[in-house]
């Protein structure tokens, strides 16, 4: 167990496991939802998943909303990738930044869960309707998350490719090679 937590890494610990655990305990304390199963291993996986969902809500809903109203402003992602390569502290600061976003999403999610609980009892939603809403909502959340993550990967690949290209030069410019050979030497 200790070995598994060590391999988890600080990002996963503070952006998934911690918010998932805190959300679960607070939701249970407010009598909104019982998530804990009472078995340590099961609870850790459940907390991690709950935290993952909360993190996605933070990334896809809270962050864009805060950008839109001008509370936060980001630079270009290309610049972030380049700067991270030269200053490792940026990655740590970004990790802390994401933790705050996830915690904000956690409290917003608790408020929404409270609101949902009140509304669902007032309009008498049956359990099956609530379950379908959760399934459709979860599916949508992770499809959009996948799309966003794929865009990040593509951007990082693009930035890395540009960096790689700047370390290349045309061999025919530095040697006596026929002009029709476009030979690149890269290191």
C-alpha positions in Angstrom: 0.0 0.0 0.0 2.8 2.4 1.0 4.6 1.6 -2.3 1.5 2.2 -4.3 1.0 5.7 -2.7 4.7 6.5 -3.4 4.3 5.6 -7.1 1.1 7.7 -7.3 3.1 11.0 -7.5 2.3 14.3 -6.0 0.1 15.5 -8.9 -2.2 12.5 -8.6 -2.2 12.7 -4.8 -3.1 16.4 -4.5 -5.3 16.7 -7.6 -7.2 13.4 -7.5 -6.9 11.5 -4.2 -7.1 14.4 -1.7 -10.0 16.2 -3.3 -11.9 12.9 -3.8 -11.4 12.0 -0.2 -12.3 15.4 1.2 -15.4 15.6 -1.1 -16.5 12.2 0.0 -16.2 12.9 3.7 -17.9 16.3 3.4 -20.7 14.9 1.2 -21.3 12.2 3.8 -21.1 14.6 6.7 -23.8 16.9 5.0 -25.8 13.7 4.3 -25.7 14.3 0.6 -24.1 11.1 -0.5 -22.4 8.1 1.0 -19.4 7.1 -1.1 -17.1 5.3 1.3 -17.3 1.5 1.4 -15.4 0.9 4.6 -12.6 -1.0 3.0 -9.3 0.9 2.7 -8.3 -0.3 -0.8 -11.8 0.2 -2.3 -12.1 3.6 -0.7 -8.8 4.8 -2.1 -9.9 3.8 -5.6 -13.2 5.4 -5.1 -11.6 8.6 -3.7 -9.2 8.7 -6.6 -12.0 8.4 -9.2 -14.2 11.0 -7.4 -11.2 13.3 -7.4 -10.6 12.6 -11.1 -14.2 13.6 -11.9 -13.8 16.7 -9.8 -10.6 17.6 -11.5 -12.2 17.3 -14.9 -15.0 19.5 -13.8 -12.4 22.0 -12.7 -10.6 21.8 -16.1 -13.6 21.9 -18.3 -16.1 24.1 -16.4 -14.4 26.1 -13.6 -11.3 27.1 -15.5 -13.1 28.3 -18.7 -15.7 30.1 -16.6 -12.9 31.9 -14.6 -11.1 32.8 -17.8 -14.3 34.2 -19.3 -15.0 36.5 -16.4 -11.4 37.6 -16.3 -10.4 36.1 -12.9 -7.5 34.2 -14.5 -5.5 34.6 -17.6 -3.1 32.1 -19.2 -0.3 32.6 -21.7 0.1 30.5 -24.8 0.5 26.8 -24.1 3.5 26.7 -26.5 5.2 29.2 -24.2 4.4 27.1 -21.2 6.0 24.0 -22.7 9.1 26.0 -23.7 9.4 27.7 -20.4 8.9 24.4 -18.5 11.9 23.0 -20.3 14.2 25.7 -19.0 12.6 26.3 -15.5 11.5 23.2 -13.7 9.8 25.3 -11.0 7.1 26.1 -13.5 5.9 22.5 -13.5 5.6 22.6 -9.6 3.8 25.9 -9.8 1.4 24.6 -12.4 0.7 21.5 -10.2 -0.2 23.8 -7.3 -2.3 25.9 -9.6 -4.2 22.8 -10.7 -4.7 21.7 -7.1 -6.4 25.1 -6.3 -8.6 24.8 -9.4 -9.6 21.2 -8.4 -10.3 22.3 -4.8 -12.5 25.2 -6.2 -14.3 22.6 -8.4 -14.7 20.4 -5.3 -16.5 23.1 -3.4 -18.6 24.0 -6.4 -19.5 20.3 -6.9 -20.6 20.1 -3.3 -22.8 23.1 -3.8 -24.2 21.6 -7.0 -24.8 18.3 -5.3 -26.7 20.0 -2.5 -28.8 21.9 -5.1 -29.4 18.7 -7.0 -30.5 16.9 -3.8 -33.0 19.6 -3.1 -34.3 19.8 -6.6 -34.5 16.1 -7.2 -36.7 15.6 -4.1 -38.9 18.6 -4.9 -39.6 17.4 -8.4 -39.6 13.7 -7.4 -37.0 12.4 -9.8 -36.9 8.6 -9.7 -33.6 6.8 -9.1 -33.4 5.6 -12.6 -33.5 9.2 -14.0 -30.8 10.2 -11.6 -28.7 7.2 -12.7 -29.1 8.0 -16.4 -28.2 11.6 -15.7 -25.0 10.5 -14.0 -24.1 8.1 -16.8 -24.7 10.6 -19.6 -23.0 13.4 -17.6 -19.9 11.2 -16.9 -19.7 10.0 -20.5 -19.9 13.6 -21.8 -17.3 14.8 -19.2 -14.7 12.2 -20.1 -15.3 12.5 -23.9 -14.6 16.2 -23.7 -11.7 15.6 -21.3 -10.2 13.1 -23.9 -10.6 15.7 -26.6 -8.9 18.4 -24.5 -6.0 16.0 -23.5 -5.5 15.0 -27.1 -5.2 18.7 -28.0 -2.5 19.1 -25.3 -0.6 16.1 -26.5 -0.7 17.4 -30.1 0.5 20.8 -29.0 3.4 19.3 -27.0 4.3 17.1 -30.0 4.2 20.1 -32.2 6.4 22.2 -29.8 8.8 19.3 -29.4 9.0 18.8 -33.2 9.8 22.5 -33.7 12.5 22.3 -31.1 13.9 19.2 -32.8 13.8 21.1 -36.2 15.9 23.9 -34.7 18.7 21.5 -34.0 18.8 20.4 -37.6 20.6 21.9 -40.5 20.7 21.2 -44.2 23.8 19.3 -45.0 24.0 20.6 -48.6 24.5 24.1 -47.1 27.6 23.0 -45.3 29.1 20.4 -47.6 29.7 19.9 -51.3 26.6 17.8 -52.1 24.5 17.9 -55.2 21.7 20.5 -54.8 19.0 17.9 -55.4 19.8 16.1 -52.2 17.9 17.6 -49.3 19.8 15.9 -46.5 19.1 16.9 -42.9 21.5 16.1 -40.1 19.9 16.2 -36.6 21.3 15.6 -33.2 
